[in-house]
Amino acid sequence: MPKPVVGPRRRTNPLIWCVAIICTILTVAVIITGIAVFIGYLAIRPKIPQITVKSAQLDLVDYDQAGILTVRVIIIIKAENDNEKAHASFYDTDFVLGFQGIKLDILRAPPFDVKKNSSLEYIFIAESKPVALDPEEQDSIDFALSQNVVNFYLKGTCRTRWRVGPLGSVKFWLHLDCRLQLPRNGDVVDPKCSTKSK
């Protein structure tokens, strides 16, 4: 049998070797970074900052025979940062106070910071412009006033950012959806309501 003809061996292009070495180095770097982030997370165990409605008070409710409603509500918001090793920033704070689907006022706060393992209270005074109610809404406010409790809703979002050691900057959206049952006599209530993160 004739022997197969063997030609000269083809050598791998040096460019391919360079690409392979670079890919290997990048893969090792990604693995090491992932391990460092995981260890940092276990060491620090960061907690998501949150916003709580500490108290609310119906300071004024004015409703006349023409079906015009005006209210003033005082709301104290508490921003909490339970992280012992991370400073937190809160920004894009935007809440809507409403009644029966009617937006009464928009509550906004400028950016603010909360130190490590600390909290900060922010006072909002929500005062609506005179709002004309339709017959169904008039029935709702008539019933609420007869019960001496007016039901409002407080909805909105806030963004939070905090730096967690080797993990870098972490950002979250905080979502607030509260029902405020406020006595007509102006008593201060604790709605026991706080944000959820997404």
C-alpha positions, 0 to 999 in steps of 0.5 A: 500500500502506498504511504500517505503523503504528509505535507508540512504542518500548519502553524497557528497564527500568532494573532489567534494565540493573542486573542485566546490569551486575552479571552482567558485573562478576561474570563479569570478577571470576571470570575475573580470580580464575581467572587469579590462581589459575593464575599463583599455582599456576605460581609456587608449584607446591605439592606434596602433603604425605605420610606415610611409614612410616620404620621398623617393628620387631616388639618382642614376639610372644607366642603360646601353646598356647591360640592366644592372640596378643599383639604389640607393634610400634614404628612410626615415621611421618614426615610430610613437607612439601616445600613451600618456601612453605607450612606444613602441618597434619596431623589426623584421623590414624587407622591400624589395625595388623592381622594376617590381618584381625584388628585388633590396635591403632588408632594415632591422633595429635593434630593436628600441624604441619610447617613449610615444607620440613621433616619431623616423625617420630612414634613409635607403639607399637602393643600388642595385647590378647591375641587368641584366634585361630581354627584357620586364623589359628593355622596362619598364625601358626605358619607365620609364626613358623617362617619368623621373619617375621610379616606385618602390615598398616597401613591408614588415613587422615590429612587434611592442610591447607596454605595456599598464598599466593593460592590459600588453604587446600588440603585433601587426604585421605592414604591409607596401605596398607602391608604390614609384613614384620617379622622375629621377632628384632626387627630394624628394617625400612624398609617403603618405604611412603607415602601416596597422596592423594585 
